[in-house]
Amino acid sequence: MTTPSDNLPEGPRPVQPTLPSNLSGAPDSAALGSTLTTAGSPFSAAPTSSVSAQKPPKVKVRGSLLKLMLSMSIANLAIFSIWGAVPGILLPLQVQGIVGDDPTAKAGALGIIATIGAFAAMVAQPLAGMISDRTRSRFGRRAPWMVAGTLIGGLALLGMGAANTLVQIGIAWVIVQIAYNFAQGPLSAILPDRVPSAVRGTFAALSGLGLMLGALGGQIAGAAFATAIPAGYLVFAGVALIVIVLFVVLNPDRSNKAEPKPPFNFVVFIKTFWVSPIKHPDFFWGFLGRLLLFAGYFMVTGYQLYILQDYIGLKGGAVAVIPLLGVLSLAGTLISTLIGGPLSDKLGRRKIVVIVAGAILAISLLFPLIMPTLTGMMIFSFVSGLGFGAYQSVDTALMSEVLPRRTTSPRTSVC
């Protein structure tokens, strides 16, 4: 069976700059932290100069391309259910079980563990992209790391379930972050690798939908394991491994064993953490916007359990409320995701969707501040779902089209 990548020209594909992983330890969706090698491919993003920015030719999503799109959504759902359940429910409950109910102690302990894990992820994802770009196998560049990362990450989750000290939890969480970023980065790179530019908005929308369904569904499912945390880790790890293996089997990439392998350059790797905002303004603004939007959103959702317990005052009833908030957020996400991606493809523009999404999300963050009640959190959940879903629907497509490429002019303007 052929895939969209079967017709790609042979030969090495240039290594492109990478994006650091999310800094929150929370869903990163469509994380473009891997190396998105689009140069030299017929599926490369169209030139993004103001002169050449035109609507790409129409492409029908059917056959192997349709199967790839649906599979990517399910794969994102499986991985991001872990990012929804673990840092959102299971990890905070596990930390609370060790340090007690003191708000300052548990928030501080969770913050330290999450921060260390975030730094590990920040390094792991661009490293995963660089290594997967240099991987040569009969299964292609991405598949071996997707499977290995999911397997090792699952074993680390089992280790978290057996941990009974903060140090043990912290070590296991770092391994989880590194391993799943080695799976998640190559998975994200499949979009620019194998998807035509004309339908990347639709792909990104459905991938983003899978991401948000996973993240929010993970919160809902994670609440069911509030009293059986090790079992929860086992279930989420097992589901992710099965889904990723099926993804690789159902969407085989072409062998790249004959391609020459570029040498690893440590200086180049370090430079992946910096892209000149003067030479590549579109990438700079896209990345900065993404960083600020994610930071604002996950500053609230990352501590949602503790906010419900101590700020809203629900105490022991907080866990039972999380599924309700997850459903409300999911409703908003479904609405905006199914509209945003296809709309951006039709318009041939991504920026307008991002601007509207950011404004909606900013407004949503005011509700818990103005209304420190369950009603305020419910409104926040729905409205933030609208904003975050709209953003996720075009995020991957937008970032894949503003990545600096050696074949384009340093100054570009997109959207």
Buried (B, 14 or more C-beta within 10 A) or exposed (E): EEBBBEEBEEEBBBBBBBBBBBBBBBBBBBBBBBBBBBBBBEBBBBBBEEEEBEEBEEBEBEEBBEBBBBBBBBBBBBBBBBBBBBBBBBBBBBBBEBBEEEEEBBBEBBEEBBEBBBBBBBBBBBBBBBBBBBBBBEBBBBBBBBBBBBBBBBBBBBBBBEBEEBEBBBBBBBBBBBBBBBBBBBBBBBBBBBBBBBBBBBBBBBBBBBBBBBBBBBBBBBBBBBEEBBEBBBBBBBBBBEBBBBBBEBBBBBEBEEBEEBEEEEEEBEEBEEBEEEEBBBBBBBBEBBBEBBEBBBEBBBBBBBBBBBBBEBEEEBBEBBBBBBBBBBBBBBBBBBBBBBBBBEBBBBBBBBBBBBEBBBBBBEBBEEBBBBEBBBBBBBBBBBBBBBBBBBBBBBBBBBBBBEEBEEEBEBB
